[in-house]
Amino acid sequence: MAQGKILLKPGTLWTSVKEQTEHALQCGALLSIPTEFEFVEQDDVRFLVRILSNLNRKKAAKEKQEKQSATSSQEFNPFLPYEEDLFVADISDTHVCILNKFNVVDYHLLIITRGFEEQESLLTLEDFTAMWACLADFDGLAFYNRGKTAGASQRHKHLQLVPLPLAPSGPQIPIEPLLKAAQFHDLNVTSLKLPFIHAFAPLDPHWVQSPFTAAQATLEVYRTLRHAVGLNVTQSGAYNLLATREWMLIIPRSQEHFQSISVNSLGFAGALLVRNAAEMQLLKAQGPMTILKNVALS
């Protein structure tokens, strides 16, 4: 299959993100959810844990979506069409970039397919081309929640991208100390000091110079990682995939929640989210790594 065309002009994405964020906040299209945060340490990782201050906006929007779906007898799709006020850039002839309407992390982006594809489908060459076109413009963490069990809230296929650093102090990504301790043999897949099934592989940061070349190489790494954790083409298991310019990590999932705490890909980067003080106490009592172990496979 012929490679698609990149429409994103190099060096423009980050400026567009900041400008569109300001516009979307002013017109009310972007409904950021305020949080407070603290660090909770376990197993040599200093987890960043955010506690939500106000969930009413997202709850009201979800109820509106459910009402629309009931009226039309079709599941509501916020990405088809997407809100114009959230549009950031055309990435390629297959993908666009929009702001995450209910962002907890500043400048949280969604890389969505132009046409409908299921969130449970495999990632493609076009998906990785779009991802690298964005990573070439600014350093970030890309991730994919494969299925509802992995924390996906929308069926329309989308990768997500948040700028680095994730935390205001310490390493750029909380699990970074474990990544640095990884031992590779001939740049093969390896595992980290994590108490659940996963696979980890390095990527070449120089790939940002050519998103097409990077996408092809990353697609092969993705297939290798899936195979390493027992997720082949015929299996429909849920998983979280995380990637930066330098590495990729995959974690198969067993469930979305630990009790009432929902976990998506960012949890495995060391950034967790709780809705209230009771959930924060639960997280501290159990330990964040223990929670991750419970929602993954061991």
C-alpha distance (Angstrom), angle and dihedral (degrees) to the residues before:
residue distance angle dihedral
M1 . . .
A2 3.79 . .
Q3 3.77 117.0 .
G4 3.79 114.7 -108.2
K5 3.77 127.2 -117.5
I6 3.81 124.3 -95.9
L7 3.80 111.3 -135.0
L8 3.81 97.9 176.8
K9 3.79 110.7 105.7
P10 3.85 109.3 -132.3
G11 3.79 115.3 -106.2
T12 3.81 96.1 18.6
L13 3.81 106.2 88.7
W14 3.80 100.5 80.7
T15 3.81 92.3 48.7
S16 3.82 89.9 48.7
V17 3.81 90.9 49.3
K18 3.81 93.0 54.2
E19 3.80 94.1 43.8
Q20 3.80 94.2 47.2
T21 3.81 91.8 45.9
E22 3.81 90.3 55.9
H23 3.82 91.0 47.4
A24 3.82 93.8 46.3
L25 3.80 92.1 49.5
Q26 3.80 92.2 49.9
C27 3.81 94.6 49.4
G28 3.81 94.1 42.4
A29 3.82 97.1 -115.8
L30 3.81 92.8 116.4
L31 3.80 111.5 64.2
S32 3.79 104.7 -172.9
I33 3.81 114.8 -164.1
P34 3.81 111.0 -135.5
T35 3.81 118.6 -132.5
E36 3.75 142.3 178.5
F37 3.80 120.6 -146.5
E38 3.76 145.2 -159.6
F39 3.80 136.6 177.0
V40 3.80 122.8 -107.4
E41 3.80 116.6 -171.9
Q42 3.81 127.7 -149.1
D43 3.82 133.3 151.1
D44 3.82 94.7 1.0
V45 3.82 92.6 -53.4
R46 3.80 122.1 113.4
F47 3.81 99.6 -149.5
L48 3.79 119.2 -152.6
V49 3.80 107.1 -136.8
R50 3.79 119.4 -170.0
I51 3.79 122.2 -162.8
L52 3.80 117.2 -154.7
S53 3.78 118.1 -121.8
N54 3.81 98.2 -168.3
L55 3.79 128.9 16.5
N56 3.81 96.3 166.0
R57 3.82 94.7 98.3
K58 3.80 94.2 54.5
K59 3.81 92.6 41.9
A60 3.82 91.8 52.7
A61 3.81 91.8 48.0
K62 3.80 91.8 49.3
E63 3.80 91.1 51.4
K64 3.81 89.2 50.3
Q65 3.82 90.6 51.3
E66 3.81 91.4 50.1
K67 3.80 90.7 49.9
Q68 3.82 91.1 50.3
S69 3.79 90.6 49.0
A70 3.81 92.0 50.2
T71 3.82 91.5 48.8
S72 3.81 95.6 48.3
S73 3.82 95.7 34.3
Q74 3.82 86.4 -130.8
E75 3.77 129.2 103.2
F76 3.81 110.6 -102.2
N77 3.81 113.7 -112.1
P78 3.84 113.6 -163.5
F79 3.81 90.8 -170.0
L80 3.80 98.7 55.2
P81 2.90 95.9 82.6
Y82 3.80 102.0 7.3
E83 3.81 120.8 -155.1
E84 3.79 109.2 -88.4
D85 3.81 90.7 -143.2
L86 3.82 88.9 61.9
F87 3.82 95.0 49.1
V88 3.81 114.0 117.8
A89 3.80 107.7 169.3
D90 3.77 148.7 -27.8
I91 3.80 104.1 -107.9
S92 3.78 101.3 -178.8
D93 3.78 140.9 -26.8
T94 3.84 87.6 -81.7
H95 3.84 103.7 37.7
V96 3.80 141.9 44.6
C97 3.78 131.4 -169.8
I98 3.81 122.5 -129.0
L99 3.80 136.2 168.9
N100 3.79 119.4 -97.7
K101 3.82 101.0 -110.2
F102 3.81 95.4 -147.1
N103 3.78 99.5 38.0
V104 3.78 123.6 175.7
V105 3.83 92.6 176.4
D106 3.82 116.1 57.5
Y107 3.82 115.4 -107.5
H108 3.82 92.8 11.1
L109 3.82 107.3 174.3
L110 3.80 133.9 -161.3
I111 3.80 120.2 -149.3
I112 3.80 102.8 -156.0
T113 3.79 133.9 -178.1
R114 3.80 114.6 -113.0
G115 3.79 92.0 -134.2
F116 3.79 124.5 42.5
E117 3.79 116.5 -83.3
E118 3.79 125.5 164.5
Q119 3.79 116.9 -101.0
E120 3.81 87.0 -134.6
S121 3.81 93.2 60.4
L122 3.78 121.6 104.9
L123 3.78 119.6 -91.5
T124 3.80 113.3 -102.5
L125 3.78 141.0 -153.2
E126 3.82 88.0 -97.1
D127 3.81 91.7 52.9
F128 3.79 92.2 53.1
T129 3.82 92.3 44.3
A130 3.81 89.1 56.1
M131 3.81 90.9 45.9
W132 3.82 93.4 52.3
A133 3.80 92.9 44.1
C134 3.82 86.8 60.1
L135 3.81 95.9 40.9
A136 3.81 88.6 52.5
D137 3.80 88.4 63.8
F138 3.80 101.0 46.4
D139 3.78 137.6 2.3
G140 3.78 111.1 -102.5
L141 3.79 148.8 139.3
A142 3.80 114.4 -100.9
F143 3.79 119.8 -162.6
Y144 3.78 142.9 175.3
N145 3.80 126.4 -154.8
R146 3.79 103.2 -155.1
G147 3.80 104.9 -153.2
K148 3.78 136.3 -20.8
T149 3.80 92.2 -72.6
A150 3.82 87.5 60.8
G151 3.81 92.2 52.0
A152 3.82 101.3 -91.1
S153 3.81 111.8 153.2
Q154 3.83 98.6 -175.9
R155 3.81 130.3 51.4
H156 3.83 94.6 -147.1
K157 3.79 107.8 96.4
H158 3.79 113.9 -102.9
L159 3.77 139.2 156.4
Q160 3.79 118.3 -153.3
L161 3.78 131.7 -139.6
V162 3.78 129.9 -165.0
P163 3.82 124.6 -178.8
L164 3.78 121.3 -113.6
P165 2.95 139.6 -82.1
L166 3.82 98.9 53.8
A167 3.79 93.0 -169.6
P168 3.82 128.7 48.2
S169 3.82 91.0 -129.0
G170 3.78 138.2 20.7
P171 3.83 123.5 26.9
Q172 3.80 120.5 -2.1
I173 3.81 89.5 -113.0
P174 3.83 118.3 26.2
I175 3.84 94.4 -131.1
E176 3.81 90.9 53.3
P177 3.85 94.5 108.1
L178 3.82 88.8 62.3
L179 3.81 92.1 47.5
K180 3.78 92.4 53.6
A181 3.80 90.2 53.1
A182 3.82 92.5 56.3
Q183 3.80 115.3 119.3
F184 3.80 118.2 -147.1
H185 3.77 130.5 -166.7
D186 3.82 111.7 -154.2
L187 3.83 89.0 -21.8
N188 3.80 92.3 -65.3
V189 3.78 127.5 151.9
T190 3.78 114.2 -76.0
S191 3.79 140.3 171.9
L192 3.77 131.3 -114.7
K193 3.78 132.4 -137.8
L194 3.79 91.6 -82.0
P195 3.84 126.8 131.9
F196 3.82 96.1 -132.8
I197 3.81 140.2 57.3
H198 3.80 113.3 -73.7
A199 3.80 142.4 130.7
F200 3.79 129.0 -139.6
A201 3.80 132.2 -166.4
P202 3.81 136.3 174.6
L203 3.79 122.9 -115.3
D204 3.79 126.0 -157.0
P205 3.83 110.3 -108.5
H206 3.83 88.6 -154.3
W207 3.80 87.7 69.9
V208 3.81 88.5 83.9
Q209 3.80 86.3 79.5
S210 3.81 90.0 69.3
P211 3.83 117.2 26.2
F212 3.83 91.0 -173.7
T213 3.80 93.5 55.7
A214 3.80 90.4 40.9
A215 3.80 92.5 51.6
Q216 3.80 93.4 52.7
A217 3.80 92.5 48.7
T218 3.81 92.8 44.0
L219 3.80 91.7 50.7
E220 3.82 88.5 58.4
V221 3.82 91.4 48.5
Y222 3.80 89.5 49.3
R223 3.82 91.3 53.0
T224 3.80 90.8 47.8
L225 3.79 92.4 50.5
R226 3.80 92.4 48.3
H227 3.78 90.0 51.4
A228 3.82 91.3 47.5
V229 3.82 91.8 59.1
G230 3.80 95.3 40.0
L231 3.80 98.3 -101.4
N232 3.79 106.8 132.9
V233 3.81 129.4 171.1
T234 3.80 93.7 -88.1
Q235 3.81 95.7 49.9
S236 3.78 119.9 90.3
G237 3.79 98.2 -161.6
A238 3.79 120.3 147.2
Y239 3.79 119.0 -114.7
N240 3.77 144.5 163.3
L241 3.79 120.3 -124.9
L242 3.81 122.2 -164.5
A243 3.80 126.6 -175.6
T244 3.79 140.0 173.8
R245 3.78 130.1 173.5
E246 3.81 87.4 -83.8
W247 3.83 109.4 38.5
M248 3.81 149.1 10.3
L249 3.81 128.4 -143.4
I250 3.82 129.8 -171.8
I251 3.81 127.4 -166.8
P252 3.83 123.6 -176.7
R253 3.81 113.2 -139.6
S254 3.79 132.9 -137.8
Q255 3.82 98.7 -176.3
E256 3.81 141.1 -3.1
H257 3.81 98.9 -129.2
F258 3.75 139.8 46.1
Q259 3.78 97.9 -152.5
S260 3.84 100.6 -53.0
I261 3.83 97.2 -20.0
S262 3.82 114.2 102.0
V263 3.80 117.9 -149.9
N264 3.81 128.2 -161.0
S265 3.81 133.1 167.0
L266 3.80 94.4 -66.0
G267 3.80 89.3 63.1
F268 3.81 89.2 64.4
A269 3.81 89.4 51.0
G270 3.80 86.0 58.5
A271 3.83 98.1 -99.7
L272 3.80 114.4 115.5
L273 3.79 131.8 178.9
V274 3.80 128.6 -147.4
R275 3.80 127.5 -175.0
N276 3.79 101.3 -144.0
A277 3.81 147.2 -2.1
A278 3.81 92.4 -84.8
E279 3.81 91.3 58.1
M280 3.80 90.2 46.9
Q281 3.81 89.6 54.8
L282 3.80 90.4 47.9
L283 3.81 90.6 51.1
K284 3.79 92.3 49.7
A285 3.81 92.4 46.7
Q286 3.81 94.2 50.3
G287 3.80 98.7 31.9
P288 3.83 124.2 -120.5
M289 3.82 94.8 -106.0
T290 3.80 90.0 50.7
I291 3.80 89.2 53.2
L292 3.80 91.0 51.5
K293 3.81 90.1 49.7
N294 3.81 90.3 53.4
V295 3.83 95.0 53.2
A296 3.83 94.5 42.1
L297 3.81 128.4 58.5
S298 3.78 122.8 -90.2
